[in-house]
Amino acid sequence: MKRARLGALLICMLAACALGLGLAGSAGAAPTRPAVQVPSVQMVVFDCPGHATPLVRPKTFIISCADDNIYLSHLDWTSWTPAVASAVGTLEMNSCSPSCVAGHFQAYPALLIFWGSALVKNHPSEHAYKEMTEILTGTRPRYYDYQTHKWVTYPITQTSALLTSPGTYTPGKQ
């Protein structure tokens, strides 16, 4: 009988200690605070002046806005982050031979990278990529350079400034 009382007393003491430790642990815990809501930023890109709709992971991207004679198509995005966006796709370029009206589009494998970031005017939750680099991974097109009056080969890489808001493009001013 003494053993049963001793066992019951021991179980009660252990339970009391455990309960005391549990209450002390929760009393010492830091109070919870509501999480601070950080506004999410949507990365966008603009392809041509006058196209007011920002693009997110576009399937096509126009490079030559005046006549659509150069654009990237079949874009498969491998990254779209605030730091960089990258895609594999196809550069579609009008041969303009014998003229741009009578020319044919030819396809060249390419990589497209958007980088840099700027706030979109009047859209605080949107940031636009500022720069674009296109990299041709296969054969490169030839085109007629009207400034030098010679046929030249398209460069392997080419970097250009992008629009950072809808509107007109002024080189050097974004």
C-alpha positions in Angstrom: 0.0 0.0 0.0 2.9 2.3 0.8 4.3 1.6 -2.6 1.0 2.6 -4.3 0.8 5.9 -2.4 4.5 6.6 -3.1 3.9 5.9 -6.9 0.8 8.1 -7.0 2.7 10.9 -5.2 5.6 10.6 -7.6 3.3 10.8 -10.6 1.5 13.8 -9.2 4.8 15.6 -8.5 6.1 14.8 -12.1 2.8 16.1 -13.6 3.0 19.3 -11.5 6.6 19.9 -12.6 5.7 19.3 -16.2 2.7 21.6 -16.0 4.8 24.3 -14.3 7.5 24.1 -16.9 5.0 24.2 -19.7 3.4 27.4 -18.2 6.7 29.0 -17.6 7.8 28.3 -21.1 4.8 29.8 -22.6 4.9 32.8 -20.3 8.5 33.5 -21.4 7.7 33.2 -25.1 7.7 36.4 -27.2 4.3 37.8 -28.0 3.2 37.2 -31.5 2.8 40.3 -33.7 0.9 40.6 -36.9 3.1 40.1 -40.0 4.1 43.3 -41.8 2.6 43.2 -45.2 5.2 44.0 -47.8 3.6 45.0 -51.1 4.5 42.5 -53.8 6.1 44.0 -56.9 5.1 42.7 -60.3 7.8 42.8 -62.9 6.6 43.9 -66.4 8.0 44.8 -69.8 6.8 47.2 -72.5 7.6 46.4 -76.1 6.5 49.4 -78.2 5.6 53.0 -77.5 1.8 53.3 -77.6 1.2 49.8 -76.3 -0.2 50.7 -72.9 -0.6 47.2 -71.6 2.4 45.9 -69.7 3.6 42.4 -70.6 4.3 39.6 -68.1 6.1 36.5 -69.6 5.1 37.4 -73.1 5.1 34.7 -75.8 6.2 37.3 -78.4 8.1 40.5 -78.0 8.4 43.1 -80.8 11.8 44.7 -81.4 11.2 46.7 -84.5 8.1 48.6 -83.5 7.6 50.8 -86.6 7.0 47.9 -89.0 7.2 44.6 -86.9 10.0 43.4 -89.2 12.0 42.1 -86.2 10.4 40.3 -83.2 11.0 37.4 -80.8 8.5 34.6 -80.8 7.9 31.2 -79.1 9.4 32.6 -75.8 9.7 30.0 -73.1 10.6 31.8 -69.9 13.1 30.1 -67.6 13.2 33.0 -65.1 11.1 36.0 -64.2 12.4 37.6 -61.1 13.0 41.2 -59.9 16.6 40.8 -60.9 16.5 39.1 -64.3 14.1 37.4 -66.7 15.4 35.0 -69.3 13.8 33.0 -72.1 14.6 30.8 -75.0 12.9 31.6 -78.2 13.2 32.5 -81.9 14.3 35.8 -83.5 11.9 36.3 -86.5 13.5 38.8 -89.0 12.2 39.9 -92.4 14.7 39.4 -95.1 13.6 42.6 -96.8 14.7 41.1 -100.1 13.9 42.3 -102.7 12.0 44.8 -100.4 10.6 44.6 -96.9 7.1 44.4 -98.4 8.1 41.4 -100.6 10.5 39.9 -98.1 10.1 36.7 -96.1 10.5 36.1 -92.4 13.4 33.9 -91.4 13.8 32.3 -87.9 17.0 32.2 -85.8 17.3 30.5 -82.4 17.9 33.1 -79.6 18.1 33.7 -75.9 16.4 36.8 -74.4 17.4 38.4 -71.1 15.6 41.3 -69.4 17.4 43.1 -66.6 17.5 46.2 -64.5 14.5 47.7 -62.8 12.6 50.9 -62.7 9.3 52.0 -61.2 6.4 52.1 -63.7 5.0 55.7 -63.8 1.6 55.9 -62.0 1.8 52.1 -61.1 3.5 51.8 -57.7 3.1 48.0 -57.6 4.8 47.5 -61.0 8.5 47.6 -61.9 9.7 47.4 -65.5 12.8 45.8 -66.8 15.2 48.5 -68.2 17.5 46.6 -70.5 17.3 43.8 -72.9 20.0 41.5 -74.3 19.4 39.2 -77.1 21.9 36.4 -77.9 21.8 34.5 -81.1 22.7 30.8 -80.5 22.9 29.6 -84.1 23.3 31.1 -87.6 22.9 34.9 -87.8 21.0 36.9 -90.3 22.5 39.2 -92.8 20.9 42.6 -93.5 21.5 45.7 -95.5 22.9 48.6 -93.4 21.5 51.8 -94.9 24.0 53.9 -93.1 27.1 52.2 -94.5 25.4 50.9 -97.7 26.7 47.4 -97.1 25.3 44.0 -96.2 26.4 43.0 -92.7 25.9 40.1 -90.3 23.7 40.6 -87.3 25.8 40.6 -84.0 25.8 37.5 -81.7 24.7 39.7 -78.8 22.9 43.0 -78.7 21.8 45.1 -75.7 19.1 47.7 -75.9 17.3 50.0 -73.5 13.6 49.2 -72.9 10.6 51.4 -72.2 9.9 51.7 -68.5 6.3 53.0 -68.9 3.8 53.2 -71.7 4.3 56.2 -73.9 6.9 57.4 -76.4 10.5 56.3 -76.4 13.2 59.0 -76.2 16.7 57.5 -76.3 18.6 58.4 -73.1 15.5 59.5 -71.3 13.4 56.9 -69.5 
